[in-house]
Amino acid sequence: MPSIKTLLDQFRLKEVINEDISSKTVWLLGTVGNTTDLVPGVNAAVVTLERLAFDTQTISNHALPGSDASLLGSLALGSEEQNDVYSWAAGYINSRMFGPDIRVSLIYPATQKHIAKHQRQHRRWITETPRLYSLVTKPFIDAQPASRVQWVYNILSKKVEADRIVYEDPDPENGFIILPDLKWDASNAASMYLVAIVHRQGLKSLRDLTDSHLPLLKNIRNKANVAAEKYGVPHNKLRLYIHYQPSYYHLHVHITNVDLEGRGIAADRAHLLDTVISNIEDIAPDYYQKVTLAYALGSDTELWQHWTAHLDPRSTTESSPETN
């Protein structure tokens, strides 16, 4: 595979498919190579451009006596405004004291699923009872080809990204690895984002968890701080949660700095690990096989398309599938 720089040099933009103003991120869809016709899975590519957070430690270091106080002196400002004690302007920083200020990621070749995941979509609400999980969602999950999580197995077997692993418990039943999520630059502790990927195969989602998995879940909860401390984040600053629906069907737990907002922590998707453990341990060992789970899906996702096939044909696509 060519380097990301080589592929980006060949990238031809088709359209901006999404943006997130709060995280200062934009997603681009295009092709790689000379051909202009976009073919998912062949020449399609999704590029993510994200502004990185300021490194506060670097700022503090440059504020010390005798340091190079070039941060504000390097500002190039455009039009300025003022109102009483308030002043503001737009501009850019010439100084290189912060190092890289943008993160670039690339998916190539990008499949239609990759494109749908990143493009702006209308969202639809799902109320998934245990019966509907068995009838609709579980068959969809079981039909997913193993190739879609091959990249996960490559990480677990250390074929790739072995140097990024910050903690591992190799136990095949209750073990896991922890490494920085690709959405994090692994430098700013305030935006720390790690992911714990379990070694045990066959656990695909929250719905699979029972009391037999409590040792695994508690092990992740107890050891997450070991990994986080490598970045200076103490245990009482950790938020651990599981997504349902997840972006890939191999059980993993998200570990973020509690100060990090806006990335996958919405109530329609994130289930706090402490709550998951308590539900299984204190309420019912098969809690997640009995409970109704509600969540939102993008209207272009494969799972939503699968759900629409089970909607009452007399209802609109806005209606809850539970009306069946």
C-alpha positions as CSV (number, residue, x, y, z in Angstrom):
1,M,0.0,0.0,0.0
2,P,1.4,3.4,-0.9
3,S,2.0,6.0,1.8
4,I,-0.8,8.3,2.9
5,K,1.2,11.2,1.4
6,T,1.3,9.5,-2.0
7,L,-2.4,8.7,-1.9
8,L,-3.3,12.2,-0.8
9,D,-1.3,13.6,-3.7
10,Q,-3.5,11.6,-6.1
11,F,-6.8,12.6,-4.3
12,R,-9.4,14.3,-6.4
13,L,-12.2,16.0,-4.5
14,K,-15.8,15.1,-5.5
15,E,-17.6,16.8,-2.6
16,V,-17.6,17.8,1.1
17,I,-19.9,15.2,2.6
18,N,-20.0,16.3,6.2
19,E,-18.7,18.8,8.7
20,D,-18.7,19.2,12.5
21,I,-18.2,22.8,13.6
22,S,-17.8,21.9,17.3
23,S,-14.9,19.6,16.6
24,K,-13.6,21.6,13.7
25,T,-13.7,18.6,11.4
26,V,-14.6,18.1,7.8
27,W,-15.0,15.0,5.7
28,L,-14.2,14.9,2.0
29,L,-15.2,12.3,-0.6
30,G,-13.2,11.8,-3.7
31,T,-11.2,9.5,-5.9
32,V,-7.6,8.3,-5.9
33,G,-5.9,8.0,-9.3
34,N,-6.5,9.5,-12.7
35,T,-10.1,8.2,-13.3
36,T,-12.9,10.7,-12.5
37,D,-15.7,8.2,-12.0
38,L,-16.1,7.3,-8.3
39,V,-16.5,3.6,-7.7
40,P,-16.9,2.5,-4.0
41,G,-14.5,-0.2,-3.0
42,V,-12.3,0.5,-6.0
43,N,-11.1,4.1,-6.2
44,A,-13.3,6.0,-3.7
45,A,-11.6,7.7,-0.8
46,V,-12.8,9.5,2.4
47,V,-10.5,12.1,3.8
48,T,-11.0,13.5,7.3
49,L,-9.4,16.8,8.2
50,E,-9.5,17.8,11.9
51,R,-8.0,20.8,13.7
52,L,-6.0,19.7,16.7
53,A,-6.4,21.1,20.2
54,F,-3.8,23.5,21.6
55,D,-1.1,21.9,23.7
56,T,-1.6,23.8,27.0
57,Q,1.7,22.5,28.4
58,T,3.6,24.0,25.5
59,I,1.9,27.3,26.1
60,S,2.8,27.2,29.8
61,N,6.4,26.4,29.0
62,H,6.7,29.4,26.7
63,A,5.3,31.6,29.5
64,L,8.2,30.8,31.8
65,P,10.9,33.4,32.4
66,G,13.6,33.2,29.8
67,S,11.5,31.2,27.4
68,D,10.8,32.2,23.8
69,A,7.6,34.2,24.1
70,S,6.8,34.1,20.4
71,L,3.3,32.8,20.6
72,L,1.3,36.1,20.5
73,G,4.1,37.9,18.8
74,S,3.7,35.6,15.8
75,L,0.0,36.3,15.4
76,A,-1.0,37.6,11.9
77,L,-4.4,39.3,12.4
78,G,-7.0,40.4,9.9
79,S,-9.8,42.9,10.6
80,E,-10.1,43.9,14.2
81,E,-13.3,44.8,16.2
82,Q,-13.7,46.5,19.6
83,N,-16.6,47.2,21.9
84,D,-15.8,48.7,25.3
85,V,-13.4,46.3,27.1
86,Y,-13.9,43.5,24.4
87,S,-11.7,43.1,21.4
88,W,-11.5,40.4,18.8
89,A,-10.0,39.5,15.5
90,A,-9.4,36.5,13.2
91,G,-5.9,35.4,12.1
92,Y,-3.4,32.7,12.3
93,I,-0.3,31.8,14.3
94,N,3.0,31.8,12.5
95,S,4.9,30.0,15.3
96,R,5.8,26.3,14.9
97,M,6.1,25.8,18.7
98,F,3.0,23.6,18.7
99,G,4.0,21.3,15.9
100,P,1.3,19.9,13.7
101,D,-2.1,21.7,13.9
102,I,-4.2,19.4,11.8
103,R,-4.8,15.7,11.7
104,V,-5.5,13.9,8.4
105,S,-6.9,10.4,8.1
106,L,-7.7,8.5,4.9
107,I,-10.0,5.5,4.1
108,Y,-9.0,4.0,0.8
109,P,-10.5,2.2,-1.0
110,A,-13.6,3.3,0.7
111,T,-16.7,1.1,0.5
112,Q,-20.3,2.4,0.3
113,K,-20.5,1.6,4.1
114,H,-17.5,3.8,4.8
115,I,-19.0,6.6,2.8
116,A,-22.4,6.3,4.4
117,K,-20.9,6.3,7.9
118,H,-19.1,9.7,7.3
119,Q,-21.6,11.6,5.2
120,R,-24.2,13.9,6.6
121,Q,-27.5,12.0,7.2
122,H,-30.9,12.4,8.5
123,R,-31.3,10.3,11.7
124,R,-34.1,7.9,12.5
125,W,-35.2,6.6,15.9
126,I,-35.3,2.9,16.6
127,T,-37.0,1.3,19.6
128,E,-35.6,-2.2,19.6
129,T,-37.4,-4.7,21.8
130,P,-35.8,-8.2,22.4
131,R,-38.2,-9.6,19.8
132,L,-37.2,-7.0,17.2
133,Y,-33.6,-7.6,18.0
134,S,-34.0,-11.3,17.2
135,L,-36.1,-10.6,14.1
136,V,-34.2,-7.7,12.6
137,T,-30.9,-6.6,14.1
138,K,-29.3,-10.0,15.0
139,P,-29.7,-11.5,11.5
140,F,-28.1,-8.3,10.1
141,I,-25.2,-8.6,12.6
142,D,-24.7,-12.3,11.9
143,A,-24.6,-11.7,8.2
144,Q,-21.7,-9.3,8.4
145,P,-18.7,-10.8,6.6
146,A,-15.6,-11.5,8.8
147,S,-13.6,-9.3,6.5
148,R,-15.2,-6.2,8.0
149,V,-13.4,-6.8,11.3
150,Q,-10.2,-8.2,9.9
151,W,-8.4,-5.0,10.8
152,V,-9.4,-5.6,14.4
153,Y,-7.9,-9.2,14.3
154,N,-4.8,-7.7,12.8
155,I,-4.4,-5.4,15.8
156,L,-5.1,-8.2,18.3
157,S,-2.5,-10.5,16.6
158,K,-0.1,-7.5,16.5
159,K,0.3,-7.8,12.7
160,V,-0.2,-4.0,12.7
161,E,-0.2,-1.1,15.2
162,A,1.7,-3.1,17.8
163,D,3.8,-0.1,18.7
164,R,0.6,1.8,19.6
165,I,-0.6,-0.6,22.3
166,V,-0.3,1.0,25.7
167,Y,-1.7,-1.9,27.8
168,E,-2.5,-5.6,27.2
169,D,-3.9,-8.4,29.2
170,P,-3.3,-11.5,27.0
171,D,-5.9,-13.8,28.7
172,P,-8.0,-15.2,25.9
173,E,-11.2,-15.0,27.9
174,N,-10.9,-11.9,30.1
175,G,-8.1,-10.1,28.3
176,F,-7.9,-7.1,26.0
177,I,-5.6,-4.5,24.5
178,I,-5.8,-0.8,25.0
179,L,-4.5,1.7,22.4
180,P,-5.3,5.3,21.3
181,D,-8.3,5.6,19.2
182,L,-7.6,6.8,15.7
183,K,-9.6,10.0,16.4
184,W,-7.0,11.1,18.9
185,D,-3.6,12.5,18.2
186,A,-2.2,10.8,21.4
187,S,-0.7,14.1,22.6
188,N,-3.3,16.2,24.4
189,A,-4.4,14.6,27.7
190,A,-7.5,16.8,27.8
191,S,-8.8,15.1,24.7
192,M,-7.6,11.6,25.6
193,Y,-9.5,8.9,23.7
194,L,-8.5,5.2,24.1
195,V,-10.2,2.0,23.1
196,A,-10.1,-1.4,24.8
197,I,-10.6,-4.2,22.3
198,V,-11.4,-7.6,23.8
199,H,-9.4,-10.7,22.8
200,R,-12.5,-13.0,23.0
201,Q,-14.1,-13.5,19.7
202,G,-17.8,-13.9,19.3
203,L,-18.8,-11.0,21.4
204,K,-20.3,-8.6,18.9
205,S,-22.3,-6.1,20.8
206,L,-23.9,-5.0,24.1
207,R,-26.7,-7.5,23.5
208,D,-24.3,-10.4,23.9
209,L,-23.3,-9.6,27.4
210,T,-24.4,-11.7,30.4
211,D,-23.1,-12.4,33.9
212,S,-20.5,-14.7,32.4
213,H,-18.8,-11.6,31.0
214,L,-18.6,-9.7,34.3
215,P,-15.0,-10.7,34.9
216,L,-14.0,-9.3,31.5
217,L,-15.9,-6.1,32.0
218,K,-14.6,-5.5,35.5
219,N,-11.1,-6.3,34.3
220,I,-11.3,-3.5,31.7
221,R,-12.7,-1.1,34.3
222,N,-10.0,-1.9,36.7
223,K,-7.1,-1.7,34.3
224,A,-8.2,1.3,32.2
225,N,-6.4,3.7,34.6
226,V,-3.1,1.9,34.0
227,A,-3.2,2.9,30.3
228,A,-4.7,6.4,31.0
229,E,-2.0,7.2,33.6
230,K,0.6,7.0,30.8
231,Y,-1.0,10.2,29.5
232,G,-1.3,11.8,32.9
233,V,-5.0,11.2,33.2
234,P,-6.1,9.9,36.7
235,H,-8.7,7.3,37.3
236,N,-11.3,9.8,38.5
237,K,-11.1,11.6,35.1
238,L,-12.1,8.5,33.1
239,R,-15.4,7.9,31.2
240,L,-15.8,4.3,30.0
241,Y,-18.7,3.3,27.8
242,I,-19.9,0.9,25.1
243,H,-21.7,2.0,21.9
244,Y,-24.9,0.4,20.8
245,Q,-25.1,0.3,17.8
246,P,-21.3,0.1,17.5
247,S,-19.4,1.1,14.4
248,Y,-18.0,-2.5,14.2
249,Y,-19.2,-5.7,15.6
250,H,-16.4,-6.8,17.9
251,L,-16.8,-5.8,21.5
252,H,-14.8,-2.8,22.5
253,V,-15.0,-0.2,25.3
254,H,-14.3,3.5,24.8
255,I,-12.1,5.2,27.4
256,T,-12.1,9.0,27.3
257,N,-11.1,11.9,29.5
258,V,-14.3,13.0,31.2
259,D,-13.6,16.6,30.0
260,L,-13.9,15.5,26.4
261,E,-17.3,16.4,25.0
262,G,-19.2,15.7,21.8
263,R,-17.6,12.5,20.6
264,G,-19.9,9.5,20.8
265,I,-21.2,10.2,24.3
266,A,-24.8,11.0,23.4
267,A,-27.5,9.1,25.3
268,D,-28.8,7.6,22.1
269,R,-25.7,5.5,21.7
270,A,-23.3,5.4,24.7
271,H,-23.9,3.0,27.7
272,L,-21.6,3.7,30.6
273,L,-19.6,0.6,31.6
274,D,-20.4,1.1,35.3
275,T,-24.1,1.0,34.5
276,V,-23.7,-2.0,32.2
277,I,-22.0,-3.9,35.0
278,S,-24.6,-2.9,37.5
279,N,-27.5,-3.8,35.3
280,I,-26.1,-7.3,34.8
281,E,-24.9,-7.8,38.4
282,D,-27.7,-6.2,40.3
283,I,-30.8,-6.4,38.1
284,A,-30.6,-9.5,35.9
285,P,-27.8,-11.7,34.6
286,D,-29.5,-11.6,31.1
287,Y,-30.5,-8.0,31.4
288,Y,-29.3,-7.1,27.8
289,Q,-31.3,-10.0,26.4
290,K,-34.5,-8.8,28.0
291,V,-34.3,-5.0,27.8
292,T,-35.6,-2.7,25.1
293,L,-32.8,-0.5,23.7
294,A,-33.5,2.7,21.9
295,Y,-31.0,4.4,19.5
296,A,-30.7,6.6,16.4
297,L,-29.6,5.4,13.0
298,G,-28.4,7.4,10.0
299,S,-30.9,7.1,7.1
300,D,-28.2,5.9,4.7
301,T,-26.7,3.2,6.9
302,E,-27.0,-0.4,6.0
303,L,-28.8,-1.3,9.3
304,W,-31.5,1.4,8.7
305,Q,-32.1,0.0,5.2
306,H,-32.4,-3.4,6.8
307,W,-34.9,-2.1,9.3
308,T,-37.0,-0.4,6.6
309,A,-37.7,-3.8,5.1
310,H,-39.5,-4.7,8.3
311,L,-41.6,-1.5,8.6
312,D,-45.3,-1.6,8.3
313,P,-45.8,-0.6,4.6
314,R,-48.7,1.7,5.6
315,S,-46.4,3.7,7.9
316,T,-43.9,6.4,7.0
317,T,-40.2,5.9,7.2
318,E,-40.4,8.2,10.3
319,S,-42.5,5.7,12.2
320,S,-41.1,3.4,14.8
321,P,-40.4,-0.1,13.6
322,E,-42.1,-1.3,16.9
323,T,-45.4,-0.5,15.2
324,N,-45.1,-3.9,13.4
